[in-house]
Amino acid sequence: MSEAKYGVVAVGNALVDVLSQVPETFIEEQCKEHGMERGAMTLIDETRAVDLYIQMPKGVETSGGSAANTMAGFASFGGKGAFIGKIADDELGRVFKTDICSLGVDFKTPPLVLGSHTGRCMILVSPDAERTMNTFLGASVELSPIDIDKELIASAKITYLEGYLFDREQAKAAFIKAAEHAHEDGHRIALTLSDPFCVDRHRHDFLNLVENHVDILFANEEEIKSLFLQNDFDDAISAISKHVEVAVITRSEKGAVIISKDETINIDAVPVDNVVDTTGAGDQFAAGFLYGFTEGKPLEECGKLGAIAASEVISHIGPRPEVKLSELAA
């Protein structure tokens, strides 16, 4: 096993997030006119991205992407991490790189010189704090196996793969390459399923990835049921226990369930006085769990760190922590 310089190296979409609080009527109109899925992520083209941006109320703009948000949380706990993702050689791309590096996360993926612009995700937050995402992936989907740095993967205890990136064949190939490099050096692969609609589109390939390459799986209740075509949650977690070392299933206000070959652990949600925005809750739960795991903590403690991080991020607008998670954990 090679020496691990990093706790986690994440592979995911490099996006800029635009978050805006909107009335329910705005969501309803967009769903009716443009086929948007309330509470889910809808892929859009550049023309639609520009049009929606014009219509949205002014909001918060920050570098994002699910796995990048997880790495921001991981760094906030004090973890040493790196990120692999594709940006364009443009203004938003430079914003993304400057921002993620300022958090202490290493990011050295060469930018795309020709072609698409840097991707962005427009997140509509309804009055009940539900988030509806509209994503123009742009340059992020140009990530390919050539971007998977073998030396970087070999230097991480865990390589964390973002399911949202799974829509392109070259990204699927990149995931397999990353998994092979990690396992060659005796390190683990973690995967987040990201979205039930994403699972629906690629169930067969996700199952192959989970069964043959994944050690730690992150999912929410709907995603895990979708993966195994189960209506009952208990049946779904029974199915996953046969395939991975550890599964971490988040259940919103019900907390989370951690399943290993030896035990099933229920983690209570940390109470929040006012839930403002659920964007990034799953990303930050993963950050806390991964930090605990890479520090050698028991699974229950890893889950509690995840719950702390999730509770912090849902108390404000935006997918990243606003206070040092290491201080909350202490």
N, C-alpha and C positions, 0 to 999 in steps of 0.2 A: 504493500500500500504506500503510495506516494504521500509526502508531507502536505498537509492542507494549510495553505496560506489564508483561504477564505472559509467562512462558515457556509455561505451560500453563494452560488452563481445562478442568476435567473436568466431565462431565455423567454422573451415575450415581445409584445407590441410596444414600440416606442411612439407614444401619442402625446398630444397636448389636450388636456381636459378643459372644456368650457361648461361650467355648472351654472344653472339659472333656476330660481324658484318661479314656478308658473301656476296659474289657477287650473283647476280640474277641467274647465272648458277648453283650455288650450290643448291639453292632452287629448281630449275627446275629438277635437277638430283635426288634429294631426293624425290620429289613428284612422279616422274616417276617410280623410283625403289622401293619405300617403301610405296606408297600410302599416303604420307603426304599431309595435306590440307594447302595450302598457306593462311596465315592470320588467321588460326584457331589453336585450340589445338587438338593434336592427342595423344591418349593414347598408350604407348609402353611398352614392357616388359623389364626385366632387361638386357637380352642379347642385344636387340636393343639399349638400353640406353648406354651400354658400347661401342658398335660399333660406335654410332653417336658421342659420346664424343671424341673418338680417331680421327674421321674425322674433327671435328670442329676446326677452328682456335682458338688459345688461347684467352680467353675472361675474363669477370668479373664473380666472384663467390660470391654469397651472400645468406643468408637465405631468403626464400621467401614463396610463396603461396599467392593467391589473398587476402584472408581475413587478413593474417598476414601482408601483405603490407599495407592494409588499416589501420590496427592498428598502424603501424609505422608512417603513416601520421597523424593519430588521435593524437598520442603522441607528434608529432612535433608541432601540434597546441597548445599543452598544456593540452590535454585531458587525463584523467586517465582511462586506459583500461586494459583488461585481454584477454587471448587467450586460447582456448581449441582446441587441435589438437594432433595427434599421431605421435611420433617419435620412432625410435628404440634406443636401448641402444648401440649406436655405435658412432664413431667419428663425423660423420655428424650430428647425433642427438644432440650431446653435443655442436657442433658449433651452431646449430639452437637455442638451449635453451639459451646459453650464449649471443648470438646476440640479440634476442628479449627482453630478460630481461634487457640488457644494455640500451635499449631504454626507459625503464620505464614501459614496459608492463608486467604484471604478467602472468606467465606461469607455471602451476603446474601439468599438465596432466601426469600421470605415463607413462614411456616409455614402449614400447613393448620389452620384454626380449628375446623371441624366435620368429623365423619367418623372415619376410622380413626386409631388410635394410631400413634406412631412405630414403624417396622419394626425387626425384630431377626433376627439369624441365629445359630442354635445350631449350633456346630461340634463334632462328636465326633471326637476324635483317638485313633486306635487304636494299639496297641503298635508297629506298623511305621511310625508317623508319618503314615499316610494320614489325610486329613481327609474326613469325610462331613458335608455341610451341610444343614440344615433351615431354610428361610427363610420367615418371615412378613413379607411386603413392606410391609404396612400403608400408611402415608401415602406411602411412597416412590413407589408406582405412580401416584399422583395427579399426578406431574409432567406438564406439558402444554406445548404451544408457547408459551403465555403466560408461562411461567417462563424462557424462553430470552431472556436479556438481550442485545440486539443490540450495545449499547455494550461490554459485557463480552467478548463473543465477538470483537469487532473489535479488542480490546486484547491478544489473545493470539497468540503465534506458532503455537501448536497448540491445537486443541480436541480433547479426548480423550473418546471416547464408550464407555460401558460396555455390553457386550452383554447382561448380566443384566437391564437395564432394558427390553429389547426386547419384552416379552410383551404390552404394551398398545398399541393403535392410536395413542393420543394420544402415547405415548412415541416411537413410530416417526415420527410427524409432527414431534415436537420435534427428533429427530435430523436430519431433512431440513432443518428451519428453521435449526438450528445450522450445518449444512454450507453452506447457501446464504449465510448471513451471513459465515462464515469465508472462503469463496472470493471473495465480493464484495470483501473487503478484502485479498485476496492472501495469505491465511494457509492453513495446512494443517489437514486433518481426520485424526485417528487413531482407530482402532476396535480394541477388544479383543473377540474372539468369546466369551470368558468360560467357556463350558461346551459340550461336544459335544451334550448333550441340548437345550440352548437352540438350538444350530444346527439340530438335527433338527426342532425345532418350527417354525422360521422360515427355513428354507433359502432359499426364493425371495426373501423380503424382504431377507435378509442379502446375497444375491448382488447384488440390485439396488443396495443401499447400497454394497457394495464396488466394483462395476463403475462406478458413476456419481458417487460422492461421497467415497470414501476415498483418502487419499494414503499413509498408513502403517497397516499392519495388524499386530496382535499376535494370536498364536494359539499353542496347543500342538499337538503332533503329531496327536492324535486330533481336535481341532477342525478343523484344516485338511483332514484326510482326509474328515471328515464334510461340510464345506462343498462339496467338489467330488466327493463320492461316489466316492472313490478308496480302494482298499485299500493301495496302494503309496505310501510317503511321497514318493519322488522324483517320481512322477506328480503328486502334489498340489502340491508346490512349483513344478513346471513350470507348472501351471495358474495359480497365483497371480501369477507373474512377469509375466503379460500384463495385469494389471488395476491394480496399484498401483505407486507410486513405490518404496516399500520395504516388505518383509514381514519380520517378526521372529517366528521359530518356535522356541519353547522345547521341549526334549526331556529334561527332568529331568536325570539324571546324565550324559546324553550332551551336555549343554551346550545350544547353540542354533545356529540357522542364520539368517543375515541375507541376504535376497535383494533385489537391486536390478536395474535394467535393465542395469547394467554388470558386476556381479560377484556371486558367492556366497561368503559368508564363514562359516567354521565357528568358533564360539566355544566354548572349553572351559569346563566347569563348574569353579568354584573348590572344591577339596576341603574337606569339613567332617568333623571328627573324629566328631561324633555328631549325626545328623539327628534332631531332636526332634519337629518339626511342620512339614509342608510348606505349611500355610496361608499364603497371601500370597506364595508364591515367584514366581508369574507376575506378580503386582501389583508386586512390588519390582523384578523384572527390567525391567518397563516403566518404572518410575520412573528407574532408572539410565540406560536407553537414551534416554528423553525428555530427561533432564537433559543428557546429552552432546550430543544432537542440537540442542537449543535453544542450546547453547553453541558450536555450529559445529564440533564435533569429528568426526573421521573415523568411518565406520560401525563399523569394528573396535573403536575405542576406546569407542564408545557401547555396543557389545555387552559389552565387558569390564566397564564400569561396571554394566551390568545383572547380570552374573554375580556381581560383588562384593555387590550388594544382595541378590540371591537367596540367596547363601550365608550372609549374616548372619541373615536372617529364619528360615531353616530350622533354625538352631542353638538356637532357644528357642521357647517357647509364645507364640503371638500373631502377627498378620499385619503388624506394623509394626516397624521397626528399634528396637533398644534402645540402640544406640550411634550417634553421628553418622556418617552415611555419608560425609560430606565428609572426615572423618578417615581412614576406611578407604581412600577413593579416593586420598588423598594418600600 
